[in-house]
């Protein structure tokens, strides 16, 4: 009986530990977690760019789940310590099951939000990446032409800030190439600020 009890405890605590590590240690956040809004209805998650009635930023939901999960984890640890001391073991085992169920619900909510954001990003990426291909290819060709004209200028004809202009063109060509080869939305977002800034700088000059 003692061995069976300990085996049961070992398995349930192993499950809690694995789930907890998955929930609490992950620091990977997608772009839209802090940009898009989430709302729940009938245990389903809806994602939108604009705030709707009853919705909050997805990151707010994730932060709330994180905080609640920390408390649940502390409760599970405390109950487990009592069970290890054989204090009111049958009652505490029932409480442990209840707390574990609540903890797993948190995991499910987090998974739903992450999955919904993932699908949302992929849908946007598929829609807009194809639209970007042709204008980006044209823009890249224009940058390349400007670059080679500038690079082949005679020293006496070089414009002010020649080196800076050349470096900006090189960086913008790299940005555009990065966008053209992007495999997910995060890849575009990585260079978006630099792309927008340099596009304005290059066109202004």
C-alpha positions as CSV (number, residue, x, y, z in Angstrom):
1,X,0.0,0.0,0.0
2,X,2.8,2.4,0.9
3,X,4.6,1.7,-2.4
4,X,1.5,2.2,-4.4
5,X,0.8,5.5,-2.6
6,X,4.3,6.7,-3.3
7,X,4.2,5.7,-6.9
8,X,0.9,7.5,-7.4
9,X,2.4,10.6,-5.7
10,X,5.5,10.4,-7.9
11,X,3.5,10.2,-11.1
12,X,1.1,13.1,-10.3
13,X,4.0,15.3,-9.1
14,X,6.0,14.5,-12.2
15,X,3.0,15.6,-14.3
16,X,2.6,18.8,-12.4
17,X,6.4,19.5,-12.6
18,X,6.4,19.0,-16.4
19,X,3.4,21.2,-16.9
20,X,4.7,23.8,-14.6
21,X,8.0,24.0,-16.4
22,X,6.2,24.4,-19.7
23,X,4.0,27.1,-18.4
24,X,6.3,29.1,-16.2
25,X,9.7,28.9,-17.8
26,X,8.7,29.8,-21.4
27,X,9.8,33.4,-22.3
28,X,9.0,33.1,-26.0
29,X,6.4,35.6,-27.0
30,X,5.0,36.2,-30.5
31,X,4.6,39.6,-31.9
32,X,0.8,39.9,-31.6
33,X,0.6,38.9,-27.9
34,X,1.1,42.5,-27.0
35,X,-0.6,43.9,-30.1
36,X,-3.8,41.9,-30.6
37,X,-6.9,41.6,-28.4
38,X,-8.3,38.3,-27.1
39,X,-11.8,37.5,-26.0
40,X,-13.3,34.3,-24.6
41,X,-16.7,32.9,-25.4
42,X,-17.8,29.3,-24.7
43,X,-14.2,28.4,-24.1
44,X,-13.2,29.7,-27.5
45,X,-10.6,32.4,-28.1
46,X,-11.2,35.2,-30.6
47,X,-8.4,37.4,-31.8
48,X,-8.7,40.9,-33.3
49,X,-6.5,43.8,-34.1
50,X,-8.9,46.4,-32.7
51,X,-10.3,46.3,-29.2
52,X,-13.8,44.8,-29.1
53,X,-16.3,44.9,-26.3
54,X,-15.3,42.5,-23.6
55,X,-11.8,41.9,-25.0
56,X,-8.3,42.6,-23.5
57,X,-4.8,42.4,-24.9
58,X,-3.7,38.9,-25.2
59,X,-0.6,39.6,-23.2
60,X,-2.8,40.7,-20.3
61,X,-4.5,37.3,-20.3
62,X,-1.1,35.6,-20.4
63,X,0.2,37.7,-17.5
64,X,-2.9,36.9,-15.5
65,X,-2.6,33.2,-16.1
66,X,1.0,33.3,-15.2
67,X,0.3,35.0,-11.8
68,X,-2.5,32.6,-11.0
69,X,-0.4,29.6,-12.0
70,X,2.3,30.7,-9.6
71,X,-0.2,30.7,-6.7
72,X,-1.5,27.3,-7.8
73,X,2.0,26.0,-7.9
74,X,2.7,27.2,-4.4
75,X,-0.6,25.6,-3.2
76,X,0.4,22.3,-4.9
77,X,3.8,22.4,-3.3
78,X,2.3,23.0,0.2
79,X,-0.2,20.2,-0.2
80,X,2.4,17.8,-1.4
81,X,4.6,18.6,1.6
82,X,1.7,17.7,3.9
83,X,1.1,14.5,2.1
84,X,4.7,13.6,2.3
85,X,4.4,13.9,6.1
86,X,1.3,11.7,6.0
87,X,-0.9,14.4,7.5
88,X,-4.6,13.8,6.6
89,X,-3.4,12.1,3.5
90,X,-6.7,11.0,1.9
91,X,-8.4,14.4,2.3
92,X,-5.2,16.2,1.0
93,X,-4.9,13.8,-1.9
94,X,-8.5,14.8,-2.9
95,X,-7.5,18.5,-2.6
96,X,-4.4,17.9,-4.6
97,X,-6.5,16.4,-7.4
98,X,-8.7,19.5,-7.4
99,X,-5.8,21.9,-7.4
100,X,-4.1,19.9,-10.1
101,X,-7.3,20.1,-12.3
102,X,-7.4,23.9,-11.8
103,X,-3.7,24.1,-12.7
104,X,-4.3,22.1,-15.9
105,X,-7.2,24.4,-16.9
106,X,-4.7,27.2,-16.8
107,X,-2.4,25.3,-19.1
108,X,-5.4,24.8,-21.4
109,X,-6.3,28.5,-21.5
110,X,-2.7,29.4,-22.2
111,X,-2.5,26.9,-25.0
112,X,-5.7,28.2,-26.5
113,X,-4.4,31.7,-26.5
114,X,-1.0,30.7,-27.9
115,X,-2.6,28.6,-30.6
116,X,-5.1,31.3,-31.6
117,X,-2.3,33.9,-31.9
118,X,-0.3,31.5,-33.9
119,X,-3.1,30.9,-36.4
120,X,-3.9,34.6,-36.5
121,X,-0.3,35.5,-37.4
122,X,0.0,32.8,-40.0
123,X,-3.3,33.9,-41.7
124,X,-1.9,37.5,-41.8
125,X,1.4,36.3,-43.0
126,X,0.0,34.2,-45.8
127,X,-2.3,37.0,-46.9
128,X,0.2,39.8,-47.0
129,X,3.5,38.2,-47.8
130,X,2.3,37.2,-51.3
131,X,1.1,40.8,-51.8
132,X,4.5,42.1,-50.8
133,X,6.5,40.0,-53.1
134,X,6.2,41.9,-56.4
135,X,6.5,45.5,-55.0
136,X,9.4,44.4,-52.8
137,X,11.2,42.8,-55.7
138,X,10.8,46.1,-57.7
139,X,12.0,48.1,-54.7
140,X,15.0,45.8,-54.3
141,X,15.9,46.3,-58.0
142,X,15.7,50.1,-57.6
143,X,17.9,50.0,-54.5
144,X,20.4,47.8,-56.3
145,X,20.6,50.2,-59.2
146,X,21.1,53.2,-56.9
147,X,23.8,51.3,-55.0
148,X,25.8,50.4,-58.1
149,X,25.5,53.9,-59.6
150,X,26.7,55.4,-56.3
151,X,29.5,52.8,-55.8
152,X,30.9,53.4,-59.3
153,X,30.9,57.1,-59.0
154,X,34.2,58.9,-59.7
155,X,35.8,60.2,-56.6
156,X,35.4,63.8,-57.8
157,X,31.7,63.3,-58.3
158,X,30.9,61.7,-54.9
159,X,28.1,63.3,-53.0
160,X,28.3,64.5,-49.4
161,X,27.8,61.7,-46.9
162,X,28.8,59.2,-49.6
163,X,29.7,56.5,-47.2
164,X,26.6,56.9,-45.1
165,X,24.3,56.8,-48.2
166,X,26.1,53.6,-49.4
167,X,25.7,52.0,-46.0
168,X,22.0,52.9,-45.9
169,X,21.4,51.3,-49.3
170,X,23.3,48.2,-48.3
171,X,21.3,47.9,-45.1
172,X,18.0,48.5,-46.9
173,X,18.8,45.9,-49.5
174,X,19.4,43.5,-46.7
175,X,16.1,44.4,-45.0
176,X,14.1,43.9,-48.2
177,X,15.9,40.6,-48.9
178,X,15.1,39.5,-45.3
179,X,11.4,40.4,-45.9
180,X,11.3,38.5,-49.2
181,X,12.7,35.4,-47.6
182,X,10.6,35.6,-44.5
183,X,9.0,32.4,-43.4
184,X,6.8,33.9,-40.6
185,X,5.6,37.2,-39.4
186,X,8.3,37.5,-36.8
187,X,10.9,37.6,-39.5
188,X,9.3,40.7,-41.1
189,X,8.8,42.4,-37.7
190,X,12.5,42.0,-36.9
191,X,13.4,44.5,-39.6
192,X,10.3,46.5,-40.0
193,X,11.4,49.5,-38.0
194,X,14.8,49.7,-39.8
195,X,13.0,49.2,-43.2
196,X,10.5,52.1,-42.6
197,X,13.2,54.4,-41.3
198,X,15.6,53.8,-44.2
199,X,12.9,54.0,-46.8
200,X,12.1,57.5,-45.6
201,X,15.8,58.4,-45.4
202,X,16.7,57.1,-48.8
203,X,13.7,58.7,-50.6
204,X,14.2,62.0,-48.8
205,X,17.8,62.2,-50.0
